Amino acid sequence: MIAVEVVRNGHLSKEEEVEVYDTVQRQVQHMVRLIDEAEHQLTVNLPDEPFEIDGDAVRLSQIVANLLNNAAKYTPDGGRIDLTVSALDDQVEIRVKDNGIGIPPELIPDVFGMFQQIDQHLDLSKGGLGIGLTLVKRLVEMHQGQIEVESAGEGKGREFIVRLPLAGKRKPPIETTTSP
C-alpha cells in the first residue's frame, strides 16, 4: 500500500532535474512484456531534443508506467496504444491513447477517484484495485502538473493527457502566514 501512502503524503521525496526522454524510454522497455503478451501495437513518439522537468524521476516513472499499464490492461488483445511526448511552451505533454474499453461520458468526472473502476468485472479480472489513476493524478499534482482524460464513450478508447512544467518553470510554493 505504498501507493496509498504517496497519495496521502502529498510531497515529492526528492527533487532534481529529470530527463524526460530517458525516463519514458525506460518505462516503455519495462512494459514491453505486458504489451507483447496482449499483442498490442505500441507506437512511441518522443521528441528529438531532450528536455527536463523539476521533479522526482521515480515518480515520473510511476506516472508513465501506470498509464501504459492501464492502457495495456483495458485494451482488447491486439489493440493499439500510442504514447506521445512533446514540449509545448513551458510544459511537457505526455499522451497515452488507446482503442480500449473507453469511458462513458457520465463517468469521466469520477475516473481519478480512489477505488473507482469503470467496469468492475473487467477490472477485477485484470487484477486492478482502482488506485492506479488516483496515484497518477496525485503524482502529477505533486509535480504541479495537470491530467485530463478524453473518451468518445464506452468501447471507443481513451486518451490520458499529462502536462508538467518544464525545468525552471514551476511556480514557487505558496507561503501562508498568519497575523499575530
C-alpha positions in Angstrom: 0.0 0.0 0.0 2.9 2.3 -0.6 0.9 3.9 -3.4 -1.8 4.9 -0.9 0.8 6.5 1.3 2.2 8.5 -1.6 -1.3 9.8 -2.3 -1.8 10.7 1.4 1.7 12.1 2.0 1.4 14.7 -0.8 5.0 15.7 -1.4 7.9 14.7 -3.5 10.7 13.0 -1.6 13.4 14.0 -4.0 13.5 16.9 -6.5 16.0 17.2 -9.3 16.2 17.9 -13.0 14.7 14.7 -14.6 15.4 14.0 -18.3 12.0 13.1 -19.7 13.1 11.1 -22.8 15.3 8.7 -20.8 12.7 8.2 -18.1 9.9 7.5 -20.6 12.1 5.2 -22.7 13.0 3.1 -19.6 9.3 2.7 -18.7 8.5 1.6 -22.3 11.1 -1.1 -22.0 9.7 -2.3 -18.7 6.2 -2.5 -20.2 7.2 -4.4 -23.4 6.4 -7.8 -22.0 2.9 -6.9 -20.9 2.2 -5.1 -24.2 3.6 -8.0 -26.2 1.7 -10.7 -24.3 -1.5 -8.9 -25.3 -0.2 -8.5 -28.9 -0.8 -4.7 -28.7 0.7 -2.4 -31.3 2.6 0.3 -29.3 3.6 3.5 -31.1 6.0 5.7 -29.2 6.7 9.3 -30.4 9.4 11.0 -28.5 11.0 14.4 -29.2 14.3 14.7 -30.9 15.5 17.3 -28.4 16.0 16.3 -24.8 14.3 18.3 -22.1 13.9 18.1 -18.3 11.3 18.7 -15.6 12.0 19.5 -12.0 10.7 16.6 -10.0 11.3 13.0 -8.9 12.4 10.5 -11.6 10.9 7.6 -9.7 7.5 9.4 -9.5 7.6 10.4 -13.2 8.3 6.7 -14.0 5.3 5.7 -11.9 3.1 8.1 -13.9 4.2 6.7 -17.2 4.1 3.1 -16.0 0.6 3.4 -14.6 -0.8 5.0 -17.7 0.8 2.4 -20.0 -0.3 -0.5 -17.7 -3.8 0.9 -17.6 -3.9 1.1 -21.4 -2.5 -2.4 -21.9 -4.9 -4.0 -19.4 -8.1 -2.3 -20.7 -7.4 -2.6 -24.4 -8.6 -5.8 -26.1 -5.8 -8.1 -27.3 -4.3 -6.9 -30.5 -5.3 -3.3 -29.7 -3.4 -0.1 -30.3 -1.6 2.1 -27.8 0.0 5.4 -28.7 2.5 7.2 -26.4 3.4 10.7 -27.4 5.8 13.1 -25.5 6.3 16.7 -26.6 7.3 20.0 -25.2 4.7 22.8 -25.6 5.6 26.3 -24.5 6.7 25.8 -20.9 5.2 22.3 -20.4 5.9 18.7 -21.2 2.9 16.9 -22.5 2.6 13.1 -22.2 -0.3 11.5 -24.0 -1.3 7.9 -23.7 -4.1 6.9 -26.1 -5.7 3.5 -26.7 -8.5 2.0 -28.6 -9.7 0.1 -25.5 -12.8 0.0 -23.3 -13.4 3.7 -23.3 -15.3 5.6 -20.6 -18.9 6.5 -20.6 -19.2 10.3 -20.5 -21.1 10.4 -17.2 -18.2 8.5 -15.5 -15.3 10.7 -16.8 -15.5 13.1 -13.7 -15.0 10.1 -11.4 -12.2 8.3 -13.2 -9.5 9.6 -10.9 -11.3 8.7 -7.6 -9.8 6.3 -5.2 -11.0 2.7 -5.8 -13.1 3.8 -8.8 -13.4 1.3 -11.5 -15.3 1.8 -14.7 -16.1 -1.8 -15.3 -16.0 -3.8 -12.1 -16.0 -7.2 -13.7 -13.2 -6.3 -16.2 -11.1 -4.5 -13.5 -11.3 -7.5 -11.1 -10.5 -9.9 -13.9 -7.4 -7.9 -14.8 -6.2 -7.5 -11.2 -7.0 -3.8 -10.8 -7.6 -2.3 -7.3 -8.8 1.1 -8.6 -5.9 3.1 -7.2 -3.6 3.5 -10.3 -5.3 6.5 -11.8 -5.7 8.1 -8.4 -2.0 7.7 -7.8 -1.2 9.1 -11.3 -3.3 12.2 -10.6 -1.7 12.8 -7.2 1.8 12.4 -8.6 1.0 14.8 -11.5 -0.3 17.3 -9.0 2.8 16.9 -6.8 4.8 18.0 -9.9 2.5 21.0 -10.2 1.0 19.5 -13.3 -2.4 18.6 -14.6 -4.0 15.5 -16.0 -7.2 15.0 -18.0 -8.9 12.2 -19.8 -10.9 12.2 -23.0 -13.1 9.4 -24.4 -15.8 9.3 -27.0 -17.6 6.8 -24.9 -17.7 3.2 -23.9 -15.8 0.9 -26.4 -14.2 3.9 -28.1 -10.9 4.2 -26.3 -9.4 6.8 -24.0 -6.6 9.3 -24.0 -4.9 10.5 -20.9 -3.1 13.8 -21.2 -0.5 14.8 -18.6 1.1 18.3 -18.6 4.1 19.0 -16.4 6.1 22.2 -16.1 9.5 22.2 -17.8 12.5 22.6 -15.6 12.7 26.1 -14.2 9.0 26.8 -15.0 7.3 25.6 -11.8 5.6 28.1 -9.6 7.2 28.7 -6.2 5.2 27.2 -3.3 2.6 29.5 -1.9 3.6 30.5 1.6 0.8 31.3 4.0 1.3 33.5 7.1 -0.9 34.2 9.9 -1.2 37.6 11.6 -0.5 37.6 15.3 
